[in-house]
């Protein structure tokens, strides 16, 4: 991909993300040259100076440790997402009934949301967005992608609470997070 196409790609991506998410990504310190330049440009457009970003952060790893989401935030976000999935299932059920389609379409509709929800809107499902937490790629700090959302949520759907046992470790990562190479962080104010 040419430098011009990369610049356009990152401009579209970063301009669509909220400022807190951008700051969390930049604090990792491992963006490529083009991504970093676009990130700085977008943050400057929003009135965020480089000095403000560095304030209080000694290293990217220290920033990441302090930004991990709490177990309570993660559980509450998951509960909200389950309620949203139930609402989607109810709407799909009613639509299927009204159209004379099989009512079993409701279950796949809810499962699709649960599988893909962490890869939408900058790594934030609707529950995570409400609680100001996000799924980030562990190595790059970029928001989780759709395929990572599926990879991290299949173990949860299949294994249930067994998947959550892993979250009790120091890194606060579920089995799904290890498989998808993601972590969940708290989005903090600059």
BELKAFEN-V593037 format. One record per pair of residues at least 6 apart in sequence whose ideal C-beta (glycine too) atoms are under 8 Angstrom apart, sorted by sequence separation. I is the first residue (numbers start at 1). GAP is how many residues later the second one is. D is the distance in whole Angstrom. If there is no record, write none. Layout:
BEGIN
i->I gap->GAP d->D
i->I gap->GAP d->D
END
This chain:
BEGIN
i->25 gap->6 d->7
i->57 gap->6 d->5
i->95 gap->6 d->8
i->96 gap->6 d->6
i->97 gap->6 d->6
i->118 gap->6 d->8
i->128 gap->6 d->6
i->136 gap->6 d->7
i->137 gap->6 d->7
i->167 gap->6 d->7
i->176 gap->6 d->8
i->177 gap->6 d->6
i->96 gap->7 d->5
i->118 gap->7 d->5
i->128 gap->7 d->7
i->136 gap->7 d->6
i->137 gap->7 d->6
i->156 gap->7 d->5
i->166 gap->7 d->6
i->167 gap->7 d->5
i->177 gap->7 d->7
i->1 gap->8 d->7
i->14 gap->8 d->6
i->31 gap->8 d->6
i->96 gap->8 d->8
i->117 gap->8 d->4
i->121 gap->8 d->6
i->135 gap->8 d->7
i->136 gap->8 d->6
i->137 gap->8 d->8
i->144 gap->8 d->7
i->155 gap->8 d->5
i->156 gap->8 d->8
i->166 gap->8 d->5
i->96 gap->9 d->5
i->117 gap->9 d->7
i->124 gap->9 d->7
i->134 gap->9 d->6
i->135 gap->9 d->4
i->166 gap->9 d->5
i->173 gap->9 d->8
i->26 gap->10 d->8
i->40 gap->10 d->7
i->43 gap->10 d->7
i->93 gap->10 d->5
i->96 gap->10 d->7
i->117 gap->10 d->8
i->118 gap->10 d->7
i->124 gap->10 d->5
i->134 gap->10 d->8
i->164 gap->10 d->6
i->165 gap->10 d->8
i->173 gap->10 d->6
i->123 gap->11 d->4
i->124 gap->11 d->7
i->137 gap->11 d->7
i->163 gap->11 d->5
i->166 gap->11 d->8
i->172 gap->11 d->7
i->173 gap->11 d->8
i->93 gap->12 d->8
i->122 gap->12 d->6
i->123 gap->12 d->4
i->163 gap->12 d->5
i->166 gap->12 d->7
i->171 gap->12 d->7
i->172 gap->12 d->7
i->26 gap->13 d->5
i->92 gap->13 d->5
i->93 gap->13 d->4
i->123 gap->13 d->6
i->135 gap->13 d->7
i->162 gap->13 d->8
i->163 gap->13 d->6
i->25 gap->14 d->7
i->26 gap->14 d->8
i->92 gap->14 d->4
i->135 gap->14 d->7
i->90 gap->16 d->7
i->119 gap->16 d->8
i->159 gap->16 d->7
i->22 gap->17 d->6
i->26 gap->17 d->7
i->89 gap->17 d->4
i->92 gap->17 d->4
i->118 gap->17 d->5
i->135 gap->17 d->7
i->89 gap->18 d->7
i->91 gap->18 d->8
i->92 gap->18 d->7
i->156 gap->18 d->7
i->124 gap->19 d->8
i->155 gap->19 d->7
i->22 gap->20 d->6
i->23 gap->20 d->7
i->89 gap->20 d->6
i->123 gap->20 d->3
i->155 gap->20 d->5
i->156 gap->20 d->5
i->22 gap->21 d->6
i->88 gap->21 d->5
i->89 gap->21 d->4
i->122 gap->21 d->4
i->123 gap->21 d->4
i->155 gap->21 d->4
i->88 gap->22 d->5
i->152 gap->22 d->7
i->154 gap->22 d->7
i->153 gap->23 d->6
i->10 gap->24 d->6
i->14 gap->24 d->6
i->19 gap->24 d->7
i->86 gap->24 d->7
i->152 gap->24 d->4
i->155 gap->24 d->6
i->10 gap->25 d->5
i->14 gap->25 d->6
i->23 gap->25 d->7
i->85 gap->25 d->4
i->88 gap->25 d->5
i->119 gap->25 d->5
i->151 gap->25 d->7
i->152 gap->25 d->6
i->27 gap->26 d->7
i->85 gap->26 d->8
i->118 gap->26 d->5
i->119 gap->26 d->5
i->120 gap->26 d->8
i->7 gap->27 d->6
i->11 gap->27 d->6
i->15 gap->27 d->6
i->19 gap->27 d->5
i->26 gap->27 d->6
i->119 gap->27 d->4
i->152 gap->27 d->7
i->6 gap->28 d->5
i->10 gap->28 d->4
i->14 gap->28 d->4
i->85 gap->28 d->5
i->119 gap->28 d->7
i->151 gap->28 d->5
i->152 gap->28 d->4
i->6 gap->29 d->8
i->10 gap->29 d->7
i->19 gap->29 d->7
i->84 gap->29 d->7
i->85 gap->29 d->5
i->119 gap->29 d->6
i->120 gap->29 d->8
i->151 gap->29 d->4
i->7 gap->30 d->8
i->11 gap->30 d->8
i->23 gap->30 d->6
i->27 gap->30 d->6
i->29 gap->30 d->8
i->30 gap->30 d->7
i->116 gap->30 d->6
i->118 gap->30 d->7
i->119 gap->30 d->3
i->152 gap->30 d->6
i->3 gap->31 d->6
i->7 gap->31 d->6
i->11 gap->31 d->7
i->29 gap->31 d->4
i->118 gap->31 d->4
i->119 gap->31 d->7
i->149 gap->31 d->8
i->28 gap->32 d->5
i->81 gap->32 d->8
i->82 gap->32 d->8
i->117 gap->32 d->7
i->148 gap->32 d->4
i->27 gap->33 d->6
i->81 gap->33 d->7
i->84 gap->33 d->8
i->116 gap->33 d->5
i->148 gap->33 d->7
i->115 gap->34 d->7
i->116 gap->34 d->7
i->118 gap->34 d->6
i->148 gap->34 d->6
i->28 gap->35 d->7
i->115 gap->35 d->5
i->118 gap->35 d->7
i->27 gap->36 d->4
i->28 gap->36 d->7
i->81 gap->36 d->6
i->117 gap->36 d->8
i->144 gap->36 d->7
i->27 gap->37 d->8
i->115 gap->38 d->5
i->144 gap->38 d->5
i->114 gap->39 d->6
i->115 gap->39 d->7
i->138 gap->39 d->8
i->27 gap->40 d->8
i->84 gap->41 d->8
i->84 gap->42 d->6
i->115 gap->42 d->7
i->139 gap->42 d->7
i->24 gap->43 d->6
i->84 gap->43 d->7
i->114 gap->43 d->6
i->138 gap->43 d->5
i->81 gap->44 d->5
i->137 gap->44 d->6
i->138 gap->44 d->6
i->81 gap->45 d->7
i->137 gap->45 d->6
i->138 gap->45 d->5
i->80 gap->46 d->7
i->81 gap->46 d->4
i->111 gap->46 d->7
i->136 gap->46 d->6
i->80 gap->47 d->3
i->81 gap->47 d->8
i->135 gap->47 d->5
i->136 gap->47 d->6
i->77 gap->48 d->7
i->79 gap->48 d->7
i->135 gap->48 d->8
i->136 gap->48 d->8
i->78 gap->49 d->7
i->135 gap->49 d->6
i->136 gap->49 d->6
i->77 gap->50 d->4
i->80 gap->50 d->6
i->134 gap->50 d->7
i->76 gap->51 d->7
i->77 gap->51 d->5
i->80 gap->51 d->8
i->133 gap->51 d->6
i->134 gap->51 d->6
i->133 gap->52 d->7
i->77 gap->53 d->7
i->133 gap->53 d->6
i->134 gap->53 d->6
i->77 gap->54 d->5
i->132 gap->54 d->7
i->133 gap->54 d->6
i->76 gap->55 d->6
i->132 gap->55 d->5
i->77 gap->56 d->6
i->128 gap->56 d->7
i->73 gap->58 d->5
i->74 gap->59 d->7
i->73 gap->60 d->5
i->69 gap->62 d->8
i->69 gap->64 d->4
i->118 gap->64 d->8
i->64 gap->77 d->8
i->60 gap->81 d->8
i->74 gap->93 d->7
i->71 gap->96 d->6
i->71 gap->97 d->8
i->74 gap->98 d->8
i->21 gap->101 d->5
i->71 gap->101 d->7
i->21 gap->102 d->7
i->21 gap->103 d->8
i->68 gap->103 d->8
i->69 gap->103 d->7
i->18 gap->104 d->7
i->68 gap->104 d->5
i->17 gap->105 d->4
i->16 gap->106 d->7
i->30 gap->109 d->7
i->31 gap->109 d->8
i->24 gap->110 d->7
i->30 gap->110 d->6
i->31 gap->110 d->8
i->74 gap->110 d->6
i->25 gap->111 d->7
i->30 gap->111 d->7
i->20 gap->112 d->7
i->24 gap->112 d->7
i->28 gap->112 d->7
i->21 gap->113 d->6
i->28 gap->113 d->3
i->73 gap->113 d->7
i->27 gap->114 d->8
i->26 gap->115 d->8
i->68 gap->115 d->7
i->69 gap->115 d->4
i->25 gap->116 d->5
i->68 gap->116 d->7
i->69 gap->116 d->6
i->70 gap->116 d->7
i->24 gap->117 d->7
i->25 gap->117 d->6
i->68 gap->117 d->6
i->69 gap->117 d->5
i->25 gap->118 d->7
i->67 gap->118 d->4
i->68 gap->118 d->7
i->64 gap->119 d->7
i->67 gap->119 d->5
i->67 gap->120 d->8
i->64 gap->121 d->7
i->67 gap->121 d->6
i->21 gap->122 d->7
i->17 gap->126 d->7
i->53 gap->137 d->7
i->52 gap->138 d->6
i->48 gap->142 d->6
i->24 gap->161 d->6
i->24 gap->163 d->6
i->24 gap->164 d->7
i->23 gap->165 d->8
i->21 gap->166 d->6
i->20 gap->167 d->4
i->23 gap->167 d->5
i->20 gap->168 d->7
i->18 gap->169 d->8
i->20 gap->169 d->7
i->20 gap->170 d->7
i->19 gap->171 d->7
END
